Amino acid sequence: MVTREFTVASGRFAPGHLGELTQVIPFDLVDAVLDETHCVQRRLRDLPSRVGVYFLLAMCLFPEDGYRLVWSKLTAALTGAGLEVAEPTAKALRDLRRRLGTEPMKRLFDILAGPLARPTTPGVRFGPLRMVSFDGCSSIKLPDTERNVEWFGPGSRGGYPMLELMTLVETGTRALIGAVFGTPSDGETSYARRLLHHLSPTCWPCGTRASTPTPSSPPSTTPEPSSWADCAPTAALRS
């Protein structure tokens, strides 16, 4: 007989659990980010801010599902173990998302993003250089709210507003080093240039002509200092 054991937070914090992902993004890291961004709940609700962070992460794992279905998947292991968890409405989950805002998620990304490969990891280096790639996407649809249409513009042929996403990725591990997004009118090259400060003489950018703002050759100058200077491996995901 095979059994599994897992550790969860107690009480109202219990739904803040994403299986193996909790090992990468532990409770204390989320709490520190919430405290740093001043987003800790003022009073303890059925849906604390920490749970909101894990709920938003779960939404990224299940982008096609609605709020209630994502919540059910987030808490499935808890209910299966006989633990009592809240059963919020879709409106309550929407309010939780709005109450949390964007700053905690942005800060969490800033902490966790970065190259993962070790010097001995195969397929990520060309000689002494770490290979990275620019990867863009312009087919992300947004809700056609008045605010989105005003900011991103109407979609082609009266469709949904579209969002342009550009990422810098470590080749081989596909680890995100940086990401920017905005209106498609600015173009891929413009967004790629905003990621150049993540490069250093130890990185070799690869990509297509449309998305790579510099030739696919080792940078000849040292970029401005950044939190990912020299593209150093992120130790244990900084957890």
TORSESE-345633 format. One record per residue (C-alpha): residue number from 1; residue in one letter; chain; x, y, z. Coordinates in steps of 0.02 Angstrom, whole numbers, plus 50000, padded with zeros to 5 digits. Each point is the difference from the previous one (the first is absolute). Last residue first. Example, Ala and Ser with C-alpha at 12.3 -4.5 7.8 and 13.67 -1.06 7.14 Angstrom:
<pts>
+-----+---------+--------+-------+-------+-------+
| num | residuo | cadena |     u |     v |     w |
+-----+---------+--------+-------+-------+-------+
|   2 |       s |      A | 50684 | 49947 | 50357 |
|   1 |       a |      A | 49931 | 49828 | 50033 |
+-----+---------+--------+-------+-------+-------+
</pts>
This chain:
<pts>
+-----+---------+--------+-------+-------+-------+
| num | residuo | cadena |     u |     v |     w |
+-----+---------+--------+-------+-------+-------+
| 239 |       s |      A | 50686 | 51476 | 49937 |
| 238 |       r |      A | 50122 | 50095 | 49891 |
| 237 |       l |      A | 49956 | 49885 | 49855 |
| 236 |       a |      A | 50122 | 49876 | 50075 |
| 235 |       a |      A | 50142 | 50116 | 49955 |
| 234 |       t |      A | 49954 | 50102 | 49848 |
| 233 |       p |      A | 50141 | 49975 | 49877 |
| 232 |       a |      A | 50098 | 50159 | 49960 |
| 231 |       c |      A | 49940 | 50095 | 49847 |
| 230 |       d |      A | 50150 | 50118 | 50017 |
| 229 |       a |      A | 49888 | 50127 | 50085 |
| 228 |       w |      A | 49827 | 49932 | 50043 |
| 227 |       s |      A | 49951 | 50136 | 50124 |
| 226 |       s |      A | 50068 | 50128 | 49880 |
| 225 |       p |      A | 50159 | 50097 | 49964 |
| 224 |       e |      A | 50003 | 50091 | 49832 |
| 223 |       p |      A | 50064 | 49896 | 49858 |
| 222 |       t |      A | 50182 | 49953 | 49970 |
| 221 |       t |      A | 50054 | 50023 | 49821 |
| 220 |       s |      A | 50045 | 49879 | 49862 |
| 219 |       p |      A | 49845 | 49892 | 50011 |
| 218 |       p |      A | 50033 | 49825 | 49929 |
| 217 |       s |      A | 49923 | 49974 | 49828 |
| 216 |       s |      A | 49822 | 49975 | 49939 |
| 215 |       p |      A | 49986 | 50180 | 49938 |
| 214 |       t |      A | 49901 | 50120 | 50110 |
| 213 |       p |      A | 49814 | 50040 | 50013 |
| 212 |       t |      A | 49948 | 49817 | 49984 |
| 211 |       s |      A | 49813 | 49987 | 49964 |
| 210 |       a |      A | 49979 | 50017 | 49812 |
| 209 |       r |      A | 50175 | 49942 | 49959 |
| 208 |       t |      A | 49965 | 49834 | 50083 |
| 207 |       g |      A | 50082 | 49944 | 50161 |
| 206 |       c |      A | 50160 | 49970 | 50097 |
| 205 |       p |      A | 50076 | 50110 | 50135 |
| 204 |       w |      A | 50172 | 49942 | 50062 |
| 203 |       c |      A | 50024 | 50038 | 50185 |
| 202 |       t |      A | 50164 | 50012 | 50097 |
| 201 |       p |      A | 50034 | 50178 | 49940 |
| 200 |       s |      A | 49838 | 50052 | 50085 |
| 199 |       l |      A | 49815 | 50001 | 49960 |
| 198 |       h |      A | 49860 | 50046 | 50120 |
| 197 |       h |      A | 50015 | 50183 | 49950 |
| 196 |       l |      A | 49946 | 49949 | 49825 |
| 195 |       l |      A | 49821 | 49965 | 50055 |
| 194 |       r |      A | 49927 | 50169 | 49950 |
| 193 |       r |      A | 50078 | 49977 | 49828 |
| 192 |       a |      A | 49891 | 49846 | 49976 |
| 191 |       y |      A | 49845 | 50108 | 50026 |
| 190 |       s |      A | 50046 | 50117 | 49858 |
| 189 |       t |      A | 50050 | 49855 | 49888 |
| 188 |       e |      A | 49832 | 49914 | 50025 |
| 187 |       g |      A | 49893 | 50147 | 49946 |
| 186 |       d |      A | 49934 | 50157 | 50086 |
| 185 |       s |      A | 49828 | 49980 | 49921 |
| 184 |       p |      A | 49975 | 49833 | 50088 |
| 183 |       t |      A | 49959 | 50091 | 50164 |
| 182 |       g |      A | 50091 | 49945 | 50156 |
| 181 |       f |      A | 50110 | 49862 | 50070 |
| 180 |       v |      A | 50169 | 49971 | 50080 |
| 179 |       a |      A | 50087 | 49843 | 50059 |
| 178 |       g |      A | 50167 | 49951 | 50076 |
| 177 |       i |      A | 50110 | 49850 | 50036 |
| 176 |       l |      A | 49868 | 49867 | 49971 |
| 175 |       a |      A | 50068 | 49823 | 50009 |
| 174 |       r |      A | 49980 | 49903 | 49838 |
| 173 |       t |      A | 50131 | 49876 | 50065 |
| 172 |       g |      A | 50090 | 49977 | 49835 |
| 171 |       t |      A | 50009 | 50181 | 49944 |
| 170 |       e |      A | 49978 | 50121 | 50145 |
| 169 |       v |      A | 49852 | 50109 | 49957 |
| 168 |       l |      A | 49976 | 50187 | 49972 |
| 167 |       t |      A | 49816 | 50037 | 49980 |
| 166 |       m |      A | 49891 | 50113 | 49893 |
| 165 |       l |      A | 49811 | 50010 | 50017 |
| 164 |       e |      A | 49887 | 50106 | 49889 |
| 163 |       l |      A | 49819 | 50012 | 50056 |
| 162 |       m |      A | 49848 | 49999 | 49887 |
| 161 |       p |      A | 49831 | 50086 | 50017 |
| 160 |       y |      A | 49859 | 49884 | 49947 |
| 159 |       g |      A | 49930 | 50007 | 49824 |
| 158 |       g |      A | 49933 | 50148 | 49900 |
| 157 |       r |      A | 50085 | 49948 | 49839 |
| 156 |       s |      A | 50170 | 50005 | 50085 |
| 155 |       g |      A | 49991 | 50027 | 50186 |
| 154 |       p |      A | 49953 | 50166 | 50078 |
| 153 |       g |      A | 50136 | 50102 | 50086 |
| 152 |       f |      A | 50112 | 49947 | 50143 |
| 151 |       w |      A | 49960 | 50139 | 50125 |
| 150 |       e |      A | 49827 | 50059 | 49946 |
| 149 |       v |      A | 49945 | 49825 | 49950 |
| 148 |       n |      A | 50060 | 49932 | 50167 |
| 147 |       r |      A | 49907 | 50135 | 50098 |
| 146 |       e |      A | 49838 | 49977 | 49903 |
| 145 |       t |      A | 50005 | 49813 | 50031 |
| 144 |       d |      A | 50032 | 49881 | 49857 |
| 143 |       p |      A | 50082 | 49867 | 50108 |
| 142 |       l |      A | 50178 | 49972 | 49939 |
| 141 |       k |      A | 50065 | 49885 | 49864 |
| 140 |       i |      A | 50181 | 49943 | 49994 |
| 139 |       s |      A | 50052 | 49979 | 49817 |
| 138 |       s |      A | 50154 | 50113 | 50000 |
| 137 |       c |      A | 50129 | 49879 | 50068 |
| 136 |       g |      A | 50187 | 50028 | 50014 |
| 135 |       d |      A | 50152 | 49894 | 50038 |
| 134 |       f |      A | 50174 | 50072 | 50020 |
| 133 |       s |      A | 50130 | 49865 | 50027 |
| 132 |       v |      A | 50142 | 49963 | 50119 |
| 131 |       m |      A | 50160 | 49898 | 49978 |
| 130 |       r |      A | 50125 | 50004 | 50144 |
| 129 |       l |      A | 50175 | 50029 | 49933 |
| 128 |       p |      A | 50159 | 49904 | 50051 |
| 127 |       g |      A | 49991 | 49884 | 49850 |
| 126 |       f |      A | 49825 | 50014 | 49932 |
| 125 |       r |      A | 49897 | 49962 | 50153 |
| 124 |       v |      A | 49825 | 49939 | 50044 |
| 123 |       g |      A | 49994 | 49827 | 49922 |
| 122 |       p |      A | 50074 | 49898 | 50142 |
| 121 |       t |      A | 49999 | 50065 | 50180 |
| 120 |       t |      A | 50180 | 49997 | 50065 |
| 119 |       p |      A | 50014 | 50188 | 50034 |
| 118 |       r |      A | 49833 | 49992 | 50091 |
| 117 |       a |      A | 49840 | 50048 | 49913 |
| 116 |       l |      A | 49863 | 50096 | 50090 |
| 115 |       p |      A | 50001 | 50173 | 49922 |
| 114 |       g |      A | 49895 | 50135 | 50083 |
| 113 |       a |      A | 49825 | 50038 | 50060 |
| 112 |       l |      A | 49961 | 49959 | 50182 |
| 111 |       i |      A | 50026 | 50167 | 50087 |
| 110 |       d |      A | 49937 | 50115 | 49861 |
| 109 |       f |      A | 49851 | 49885 | 49973 |
| 108 |       l |      A | 49953 | 50011 | 50184 |
| 107 |       r |      A | 50015 | 50190 | 49992 |
| 106 |       k |      A | 49883 | 50008 | 49851 |
| 105 |       m |      A | 49877 | 49883 | 50084 |
| 104 |       p |      A | 50000 | 50102 | 50160 |
| 103 |       e |      A | 49981 | 50165 | 49903 |
| 102 |       t |      A | 49852 | 49950 | 49892 |
| 101 |       g |      A | 49850 | 50022 | 50113 |
| 100 |       l |      A | 49952 | 49894 | 50151 |
|  99 |       r |      A | 49832 | 50083 | 50025 |
|  98 |       r |      A | 49957 | 49976 | 49818 |
|  97 |       r |      A | 50037 | 49814 | 50006 |
|  96 |       l |      A | 49906 | 49979 | 50163 |
|  95 |       d |      A | 49851 | 50095 | 49928 |
|  94 |       r |      A | 49997 | 49880 | 49853 |
|  93 |       l |      A | 50008 | 49853 | 50119 |
|  92 |       a |      A | 49854 | 50070 | 50100 |
|  91 |       k |      A | 49902 | 50030 | 49840 |
|  90 |       a |      A | 50029 | 49821 | 49942 |
|  89 |       t |      A | 49927 | 49942 | 50165 |
|  88 |       p |      A | 50109 | 49935 | 50138 |
|  87 |       e |      A | 49992 | 49822 | 50069 |
|  86 |       a |      A | 50117 | 50006 | 50149 |
|  85 |       v |      A | 50097 | 49846 | 50049 |
|  84 |       e |      A | 49968 | 49860 | 50125 |
|  83 |       l |      A | 50128 | 49860 | 49994 |
|  82 |       g |      A | 49941 | 49824 | 49958 |
|  81 |       a |      A | 50156 | 49949 | 49905 |
|  80 |       g |      A | 49906 | 50009 | 49835 |
|  79 |       t |      A | 49945 | 50175 | 50046 |
|  78 |       l |      A | 50181 | 50050 | 50021 |
|  77 |       a |      A | 50062 | 49913 | 49844 |
|  76 |       a |      A | 49865 | 50084 | 49895 |
|  75 |       t |      A | 50035 | 50175 | 50068 |
|  74 |       l |      A | 50088 | 50077 | 49850 |
|  73 |       k |      A | 49898 | 49898 | 49878 |
|  72 |       s |      A | 49837 | 50062 | 50076 |
|  71 |       w |      A | 50066 | 50179 | 50003 |
|  70 |       v |      A | 50042 | 49988 | 49814 |
|  69 |       l |      A | 49823 | 49937 | 49967 |
|  68 |       r |      A | 49924 | 50144 | 50097 |
|  67 |       y |      A | 50103 | 50133 | 49914 |
|  66 |       g |      A | 49970 | 49940 | 49824 |
|  65 |       d |      A | 50111 | 49879 | 49905 |
|  64 |       e |      A | 50095 | 50029 | 49837 |
|  63 |       p |      A | 50155 | 50072 | 50084 |
|  62 |       f |      A | 50029 | 49848 | 50113 |
|  61 |       l |      A | 50182 | 50013 | 50054 |
|  60 |       c |      A | 49995 | 50191 | 49995 |
|  59 |       m |      A | 49841 | 49999 | 50104 |
|  58 |       a |      A | 50091 | 49890 | 50126 |
|  57 |       l |      A | 50131 | 50136 | 50020 |
|  56 |       l |      A | 49860 | 50125 | 50031 |
|  55 |       f |      A | 49926 | 49885 | 50133 |
|  54 |       y |      A | 50171 | 49981 | 50079 |
|  53 |       v |      A | 50014 | 50189 | 50019 |
|  52 |       g |      A | 49822 | 50014 | 50064 |
|  51 |       v |      A | 50033 | 49869 | 50134 |
|  50 |       r |      A | 50139 | 50111 | 50065 |
|  49 |       s |      A | 49881 | 50150 | 49999 |
|  48 |       p |      A | 49877 | 49913 | 50115 |
|  47 |       l |      A | 49836 | 49928 | 49933 |
|  46 |       d |      A | 49889 | 49953 | 50148 |
|  45 |       r |      A | 50050 | 50168 | 50071 |
|  44 |       l |      A | 50133 | 50052 | 50125 |
|  43 |       r |      A | 50000 | 50188 | 50016 |
|  42 |       r |      A | 50113 | 50129 | 49921 |
|  41 |       q |      A | 50053 | 49876 | 49866 |
|  40 |       v |      A | 50185 | 50005 | 49955 |
|  39 |       c |      A | 50027 | 50102 | 49842 |
|  38 |       h |      A | 50135 | 50121 | 50059 |
|  37 |       t |      A | 50116 | 49952 | 49856 |
|  36 |       e |      A | 50138 | 49942 | 50118 |
|  35 |       d |      A | 49877 | 49911 | 50114 |
|  34 |       l |      A | 49919 | 49909 | 49854 |
|  33 |       v |      A | 50171 | 49951 | 49934 |
|  32 |       a |      A | 50055 | 49935 | 50170 |
|  31 |       d |      A | 49839 | 49900 | 50020 |
|  30 |       v |      A | 50024 | 49923 | 49828 |
|  29 |       l |      A | 50179 | 49951 | 50043 |
|  28 |       d |      A | 49947 | 49929 | 50169 |
|  27 |       f |      A | 49865 | 49893 | 49920 |
|  26 |       p |      A | 50117 | 49915 | 49879 |
|  25 |       i |      A | 50009 | 50035 | 49812 |
|  24 |       v |      A | 50107 | 49858 | 49932 |
|  23 |       q |      A | 49947 | 49872 | 50131 |
|  22 |       t |      A | 49821 | 50067 | 49986 |
|  21 |       l |      A | 50009 | 49955 | 49816 |
|  20 |       e |      A | 50008 | 49816 | 50047 |
|  19 |       g |      A | 49821 | 50004 | 50063 |
|  18 |       l |      A | 49920 | 50170 | 49972 |
|  17 |       h |      A | 49947 | 50053 | 50174 |
|  16 |       g |      A | 49923 | 50162 | 50061 |
|  15 |       p |      A | 49833 | 49915 | 50034 |
|  14 |       a |      A | 50061 | 49967 | 50180 |
|  13 |       f |      A | 50018 | 50183 | 50050 |
|  12 |       r |      A | 49827 | 50006 | 50078 |
|  11 |       g |      A | 50050 | 49871 | 50128 |
|  10 |       s |      A | 50172 | 49923 | 49990 |
|   9 |       a |      A | 50130 | 50000 | 49863 |
|   8 |       v |      A | 50024 | 49842 | 49902 |
|   7 |       t |      A | 50126 | 49859 | 50004 |
|   6 |       f |      A | 49982 | 49851 | 49886 |
|   5 |       e |      A | 50007 | 49813 | 50025 |
|   4 |       r |      A | 49968 | 49874 | 49864 |
|   3 |       t |      A | 49956 | 49816 | 50019 |
|   2 |       v |      A | 50037 | 49850 | 49891 |
|   1 |       m |      A | 49931 | 49830 | 50052 |
+-----+---------+--------+-------+-------+-------+
</pts>
